[in-house]
Amino acid sequence: MFDKLEKIEKHYQELEEQLATPEIASDPRQSQKLARERANIEPIVAMFRRYKTTNRSLEDTRAMLHEDLDAEMKALARQEIETLERMLSHLQEELKLALLPKDENDKRDIIVEIRAGTGGEEAALFAADLFGMYSRYAQTKGWQVDVMNSSEATGGGFKEIVFEVKGERAFSRFKYERGVHRVQRVPLTESSGRIHTSTATVAVLPEAEDIEVDIKPDDLRIDIFHSGGAGGQNVNKVATAVRITHLPSGLVVICQDERSQLRNRQKAMAVLRARLREAEVNRQEEAITKDRQSQVGTGERAEKIRTYNFPQDRITDHRIGLTLHNLPKILAGELDPLVDALATTEQAKQLQAQTV
């Protein structure tokens, strides 16, 4: 472990030297890439340096026991040794966790796509509930939520809603929400009190930066049209909705929730970049479709990752077998107990894999 830490620290020093050179400073793309790489390893380097400093202090204090000291001083030295040993043990455990493989997307802003699945009108209402839950969760974190596109269902709720979440490490928390969410409850329109089961699918895409995806203007077809959704008279009278088609891949993105054509175009391009980045990472144009399919499946009830049971006030995450009985709080945005449990389970699996 310590050989690996020494290499990371050496690489950190090399990155600092490179970033200080005029050649790198004059190249924004390369400079941003190296700065991001340095930022990613900076916390572990700082922790390793604290470990080495603490270890040196421990060695120096142990050496004091061999000196000609009175009983009181030796007692104080032993107390200090115990304290430093606890600190060293804690830092060692923290370093083990810090060395676990990192998801390079964890620090990114995200684009979330929620779609009604099986269940008709009730599925659309559940999609709206999920959007509300995620919006409130983001609010508790101080993150910004911005709707990019939505399609309302006739009975209320959403057939589809796409929104952006901007905030520190948004992807690291939202990535566990990818998949099929199942709800079991009695719809308001159900006179006999029968419980219905419906689903909604959630896809979470890390947002791409402008410099990561090279989109040629000639590869785009941009159509402007009148919005068909809510938004007041301005939306209906002025053509502000934007449809962008990426001709090489066939990807189509529509944004119509803003009154400004410019804002809709900016949002559409952000979604397009995120989708193209997924395709580039997987080195094939169909990768994003496959990735989304792996996230959300077909929306069938049997593919669920989580069940929200209203009659029993129960929420169960099937991936880790966790059941909680505070459904109203979770729907109000208190998602941390679920997300923390999922993150801890993933961390434990990684630690176990390293010891095998």
PyMOL commands that set and color helices and strands:
alter all, ss='L'
color gray80, all
select helices_A, chain A and resi 2-19+22-25+28-64+71-98+121-140+170-177+210-212+217-219+233-237+261-281+287-296+301-303+327-331+336-355
alter helices_A, ss='H'
color red, helices_A
select strands_A, chain A and resi 110-116+144-152+158-166+179-185+196-206+220-225+241-246+251-255+304-309+314-317+322-324
alter strands_A, ss='S'
color yellow, strands_A
deselect
rebuild
show_as cartoon
